Amino acid sequence: MKRQLMFHTHVNTGQSKKISVLVQTEYEQEKCYLDRISRDGLTISCDTKTLQNIMPNKASVAPKDPISMRTTFKLDKSIHASCRVIFARRLSKDHFVMELKFVDINEQAMQDLDDYIESTLKSELQNKDTCKIQTSPSTKSTEAYKLNEELNVTYSKVA
């Protein structure tokens, strides 16, 4: 029997907004920034020092040794959730991203998250509709042929 896979759409939170995420580990609380969010998790970015404070004495994330943390961030409303680190990736010398999956999130926070994602997707769709590019030519082929006759332009059609 084939298992149906579920794919959650990631929504970019935009580099202009810079939504901060407070990450509470066992040891301390750090501030990161939200890059993308979906219904099942989020992607946050941080610098080297912050990553070392979040994941002390860890070179990488192992599936059998998960890193758990509490996160707090504000989209339209404040959302608190327990998360697990899936991976941490280095983008540049002092810039890292971490993919987190929600482990425990309450029902109201999930509804707020759904509302935010839906409103963001609707606004992106409306922006695409207003910025449509004309893909069909404005002149018909017979009109173009007549225009070429008037200008005494010849062309050959290659098959």
N, C-alpha and C positions, 0 to 999 in steps of 0.2 A: 504494500500500500504506500503510495507516494504522499509525503507530508507537504502540506501547503506552507510556503514560506511567507512571512509577513514582512513587508518593507515599509518603514516609516519615513516620510519625507522630511529631510533636514531643511530648516529654514535659516538662512543667514540673518544674523541680527544686525548686520551692517557695521562697518568699521567706524562710521561717523557717530554712532550712539555710544559705544564703549560701555556696555552694561557690565557692572562689576559683580563678581561672584565671590562670596566669602566661603572659604573652604575650611572646615573644622576637622582636623585630624585628631589622633589620640594625644598628640603633643602640643600643638598650637593652632592658631587661626591665621590663615593667609588670604591675601586678596589676589584674585585672578580676573580675567576678562572673558566674557561669553562671546564665542565666535559663531557657533551654530547650535540649534536646538531642534529636537524632534520629540515625538511622543514617548520614546523609550530611552532617551538619553540626551547628553549635551557634549559639546566640544568647547574646552576652555583653553586659553593661552596664558602663558606666564614666562617669567625669566628664569635664569639658571638658579639663582638663590632661592626663589620661591619653590621651584621644583625639588630642590634638595631638602627644603624644610618639609614639604609635603611627603616626599618619599625618601626618608633618611636611610642611608646604607643600602640602597637598592639601585642596581645597575639597570634592571629591566623589570617588567611586570610579568609574573609567572601565573598561569591559570590555577595552579594548586596552592599558590600563596597570594590570594587577592588582597588588594589594598582598599579598605573601606573608609569612607569619609562622609561627613554631613555637609551639604551645600545650602546656601541661602542666596537667592537672587531675586530681583524685582523686574518683572516684565510690565504688565499692567497692574498686577498685584504681587505681593511678596510670596515667594514659593520656597518652601523648605522640603528637602528630600535627602534620603540616604542614598549614596551612590557607591559604585565599585569601579575602579580604574580598569579599563580594557587595554589601553596602550598609551604610551607616552612617546612622542616623536620629536626629534630636534629639527627645526626648520632653518635656523641660522645659529650663529655663534651664541647669541643670548636670547633666543626665542624658541619656546617649546609649545607644543599642543598636547593636550590629554583628552582622550575620548572616555567619557564616563557613562555608565548605564545606571538607570534608576533601579534601586533595590526596594526601597520603601518610600512611597509618596502617597499622601492622603487623597481622598476623592475630590475634595474641593480644589486642591492644587492641580490635580490632573485636568479638571474642568477648565480652570483658568489657563492652563497650558494649551489645551485644545482651542479655546477661544482666541488666544494670541496667534497660534499657528494659522487658524482659519482666516482671521482678519488680515494677516500678513500676506497669505497666498492670494486673497481676493484683491488686495491693493496692487500686488505685482501683476496680476492678470489684467486689471484695469489699465495699468501703465503700459502693458504690451499692446492692448487694444487701441490706445490713443496714439501709439507710435508705430502704426503699421506702415510698411513700405509697400509701394505698388509693385506687384510682381508681374502683372500682365502688361504687355506693351500698350501704349496709348494709341498707336496707329495700327491699323489693320494691314495685312500683307499687300492687299490691292492698293491701298493708299500709299504705301511705301514704294510700290512699283511705279505708280503714277508720278510720285515725287522724284524718283530717280530718272524718269523719262524727261521731266521738265528741266532737270539740272544737267542733262546729257551725261549721266554717270552710268558706267557699265560695271557689272559684277558677274562673277561666275559662281555657280552653286556646285559645291563639292559634295559628292555623295558619301 
